[in-house]
Amino acid sequence: MPSQPSLRPLQNFWHQLSLHRRGAIAASIPTLCLLLSLAAFTWLDYKIKASQDYINYKEAILSESDELLVGLLNAETGMRGYRLTGRKDFLEPYTMAVGQVPKALERLKTLTQDNPQKEAEIAALSSLVQQRLKFLEVRLLVPITQSPDAAQYEESKVAMDQVRRAIAKFEADEQKDLEANRIGLQRQQALTTRVLWISAGVSAIGSLFAIYLFSQLEKELKLREQRLSESKTLIQSITTNVVDGILTLNAAGNIETFNPAGLKMFGYEGEDLYDQPISLLLTNPTLSRGDNHYWQDPTTYTGARLQATGFHKDGKPFPIEVTVSDIPLEDRLIVIIRDMTEQQQAKADLRDRAQELAILNSKLKTTNTILAARNQELNQFAYIASHDLKAPLRAIANLSEWLEEDLADQLPAENKQQMDLLRGRVHRMEALINGLLAYSRAGRDEVAIESVNVADLLEEIIDLLAPPDTFKIAIAPNMPTFCARRLLLRQVFSNLIDNAIKHHPTQNGHIQISVIEQQQAYEFSVADDGIGIEPQYHNKIFTIFQTLEARDKKESTGVGLSIVKKIVEAEGGTIRVESQAHQGATFYFTWLKSSLR
């Protein structure tokens, strides 16, 4: 047999491979055949689909060119019928063609946009078609009574013949290409059939060869199973390096092996526990045998995790977790023991922390209840205080008006001015009280969260403030829509815009409202070109009742910006101002995308 020596190196190489690799090779043979067949079929199927798509593409082009020619013929026929009879119903084909022909041209341009040559042909054809339509449109405007001369008819005929020849040439080229692709498709389909048969044959041969290899592997495995030795040495080598205690029990339920970690855990030497019952590890050696509890049959706990108490050789107890493995090992059992001292200590610490948290939570609830009551008392106090303070002020204002009315003829001009000054101070005091009340409530009232379109909100505010027509307010186009407390956001914008208008030195001011989106918030800005604010007053303006101008010059309570700051900070944001004297001011504030409360 001349071929036998040539196979020997291959056989030697095969037997040198591990069983895992030989099994993988045997299993991969039919899989590889299947993958190759699938790859070939997929590739051929892709080619067939590509050819079919191309044929459909060509047929679509031919269909559109036919529709284009039919449309032109309909337009020509309709125009002739109209010119001959004078009846406008003959123009219906022409009217329909005027709408269809440009669409057909556009579809042809779309279909051929990736082919420069065809795109050029369609462009030339489009020029001819447009000229023809233009000619028909001009003819439509010529009175019916006016007959065209022979030169015009000849020109019309020549133009139409050019269009027909161009379409005929275009369709002939496309038809030729279409027939070539159909022949190619038939060849690919035939090739696919042949490849499928060849793939089926190769897969069958590969499967038979894999079956043969698996039978050889099965024989070798049986030989190796007969040569396997006892697993005792292997188990000991594995268990030596683990941190848990691992022991094996013999058929009698006594300890056969115990790893070093387990011996150290219980304080025994290597031979102390040999052939001893496992109950010895769960027995307090300082007690009598009758006072201890023993495991009678460990196999009843197979697969379970049991919490128990282990006893050190010196009698010291410690918590353990015992697991009897359900891994079959002839007539032996594997028992895994884990020292749970650290875990139980961690659980105890966790319970202590939980109790502390519960106490803190209870105190927090109590504090919240007290705080709610205090807030209620504060609200009531603010209402009563404002009411009781406003009542005398109204009385003073009314009394001054009565005195002025009663002494109208006797009251000197200076005293009238003093009366006006008195009422102005009264109104200012009332405004300060109202501002103080608003400041005390800012950020404490419950306001519902709703979807806010900031652009619409700003339009409402500006419309309500009604600035002079010469005052320009520009809103950036990228204003967001998000969920927020609409009433509070409205109050912040309203105060800032109102201040910019009220404190501007002219009626021709300009305000720019912008926004920058940050990771967790939006930063809004309100910028004006007014008198500006000197840097040393940037913090002062947010303090309640603080104004930069005397109240006799510009009536103001000095509460607005302090309320704005309080609202913004209550909603988790920040507010700042950038300004120089006589250079305008820009107020920046952030508003969280998701409310904290």
Order of alpha helices (4+ residues) and beta strands (2+ residues): alpha-alpha-alpha-alpha-alpha-alpha-beta-beta-alpha-beta-beta-beta-alpha-alpha-beta-alpha-beta-beta-alpha-beta-beta-alpha-beta-beta
